[in-house]
Amino acid sequence: MAVDFSEFSNYEPETGFSLLRFGANAPLLEVELNEFQQIMLDNFQSLAEHFMGEDGLLGVENNMSYDNGTFEIEDVVAVIEGKFIVITELEIDASEGDEIYLEVWEQVIDYEDEIKLWGNQQEESTVTNYLVDERVGSETSRRIQIQYDLTTDPVNPAHDYLLLAEIDGGEVDSKVDTAISIPTFEDYIDDRITEVEDALDTYEDRKVERSGDSMTGDLEIEDENAVKFGDRFKVSHNDSDDSLEIEVID
């Protein structure tokens, strides 16, 4: 039976699927296995986008240069659409006023293809193509590689682009965030604590001194045992006496 790679996947992100459930005595299709991978990859990239924030270069500065009409970038990791791109070295001819983009796309790789290091299309170094297992002796699967290059003409709608720089006055005018970093779990917790502290400070600032009285903002809880750890509750302002009230939500 000839190997057929004409079908890829029926995956639609809008379905909100989290897993594929396989059944006994049921055929397993290639589109289902590919969909399973896409679900996992989408989850990872969405998480990376959430924590990383803006696309950019990972915590590296002064890694771009321009000399004698040639723009160059080297030894940096770019983050774009949740993808991590290991840039070894790239260069492109550029003139005054040109905008330089990192261009990123996905490419199917088969057993006959040359595999360039890290997917860098300017890279001379290659990785051994191991896609044919000697125990079988024929092609059983293919790979999808993230490939990248530089361009001054970002026109392909199927590709992702990251604006790196503009040539201005014969120098590199960086247009990309070069200070993004991978946050730790501790960073995440610290950010949440800061949000709570800011909210409390805002409440304190809004306390109003009144003639003959002052609003303390004490939380009114009739039964001190009514609220326990794990409860969901909402806090509201009582206009009649300028106090805060708490209500446990079932």
N, C-alpha and C positions, 0 to 999 in steps of 0.2 A: 504494500500500500504506500503510495507516494505521500510524503509529508506536505501538509497544506498549512501555510501561514497567512492565508488571505483574510481570515477573520481575526479580529483582535478582542474587542470587548463591547458589551452593551451598557456599560456603566454610565449612570446619570447622577451627578452629585446631588441634585435636588431631591432625590428619593430619600435621603437621610439614612440609607442603609449603613449598619455598623458591622455586620458579619454576613458570611454566607453559610447556610446550613446544608450540609451534604447528607444524603440519605443512602441507606443500604440498598444494594441491588439496583442502583440508578446510575445511568451513564454520567460521567463527569466531563463537561465540555471545556475546551480551551478558553472560551469567552468568560466562563465562570472563574477559572483560576486567575485569569488576567484581571477580572473585576475585583477579586479578593485583594490582589496586590495594589490596585488603584485605590481602594478604600483605605488601606493602611497608609499608603503614601500621601493621600490627601489629608488624612488626619495629622500626620507628622508635619506636613508643610503648613497646614493651618495653625498648628501649635507654634511652629517656628516663627511664622509671620506675627502671631500675637505677642510673643515674648521679645522678638527682635525689633518690632516696630518698623521703622522705615528701612527700605532697601539701602545698601551702601557697602562700604569696605570695612572689614572686620578689624577695628582697632588699630589701623595702620595709617601713618601719615607720610608725606614726602616720598611716595612710591611711584609717582608719575613724573615724567620729564619730557622736554621737547628740545630737540637740537637738530639743526640743519634740515628742517622740514620733516622731521620724523618724531612722532609721539610714541612714548614707550611707557608701559606699566609692567611691574614684575613683583614676584614674591608676595602675593596678597591673596586673601580669600574674600570673594565678593558674595553678598547675600542678595538674591533677587527672587521675589515671589516664593519665599520659603526654601529656595534651592541654595546650596552652598557650592560655590564655584572656586576651585583651586587654580589660581592663575600663576603659572610658572613665569612666562615672559611673553608679552605681546607687543607688537609695534605696528604702526600704520602711517603712511604718508599723509600729512595734513598741512593745510594752508591757513593763513590769517582768517579768523572768523569761523573756521570749521568747528563743529561740535563732534566730540568723540563718544561713541556709544559702545558698551559691551553688549554683544548680541548673543543670545542663548537660545538653544533649541534642542529638541530630542531627535535622535536618529536611530533607526533600527540597524543592528549589527548582525551579520551572519558569519558563518565559519570561514568565508573567504576574505572578509574585510580586514583592512589594516586598522589596528586599535591604537590611536594616538594617546599619549600619556595625559591623563585627566580630561580627555576630550578636547584638549587645546589643538585647534586646527592649524596652528603655526608650529606646533611642536615637532621636532625631528625624532625624539625618542618615542618608542612604541612599546606596547605590552603584548606579550605572546598571546595569540588567539588560541584559546583552549576549548572552543565551543563544541568540537567533535570529540566525544569520549571514545578512547581506543577500545573499550569493551564492546561498543556498539558499531563503531566504524562509519557512522553516517550522522547527519544533522538531526538532532532531536529537539532543539530549542534555539531561540535567538535572544539577543539582548537589546535593551534600549539604553543608549548612552546619552548623557547630557554633553552637548558639544558647544563650543563658544569661539568667538573671534571678535575683532574690533571692526567697526564700520562708522562711516560718516553719513550713511544713508539708511535710516531705520524705517524700511517700507514693508517688511514682510509681516502681515497680521498674525501669522502662526508662531512668530518668534517673540521672545521677551527682550526688552531693551532697558539698559541702565545708563543714563547720561553720566559720563565720567568727568568730562572737562570741555572747555572751549579754548581755542588758541586766540589769545588776546594780547596784542602788542608783542608778539613773538615769544610769549610765555604761556605756561599752563595756568588757566583759571579754573580751579577745581569746582565742579558742580555737584559733587557727591558727598554724602555724609561719610567721613573717614574715622568716626569715633564710636560707631556702634559696637556693642559687646554682648556676649552671651550672659544673660542674667542668671544668677544662682537661685536656688529655692529660698535662701536667706534674703536675697535681694527682693524677691517677691513678697515675703512676709513683712520685710521692713517697709515696703511701699504701702501695703495694706494698713500697717500700724500708723504710718504717716497720714493716710487718708482719715483714719479715725481721729487722730490727734487734731488734724485741721478742722474736722467737723465740730469737735468739742470746743476748740478755740473760737470758731465762728459763733457757737451758741453763747459762750461767755461774753463775746463782744456785743451780743444783742441784748444782754440784760439791761433793763431800763430802771433807772432810779426814779421813783415817784415821790411826790410830796407826802410826807408822813408815813411812807411805806417803801419797801424795796422788793423787787421780784428776785427771789433766790433761785428759781428754776428747779426746785426740788422735785424729784420724781414721786408722784402720788401712787402708791400701791397699797390698796386696802388690806390685802392679805399678803404678808411677807413671804408666805410659802406658796403663793400662787404661781410664781415664775421659777422655773428650774432650768438647769443646764439642758440645752437641746431644744427648748421651746422656741417657736417662731412668734414674734410679737411686733407690734407697731407702736410708735410713740407719736402722740398728737398734742397740740397746744390747746389749752382751755382758755378761751378769750375772757371768760367771766372773772377768773381770778389770776390770770397770767401764770398758770402752772403748767407742768407737763404731765400727761397721763399715759399709762402703758396699758395695752390690751393684748392678751395672749390670743394668737390665731390658731384655731383648731386645724 
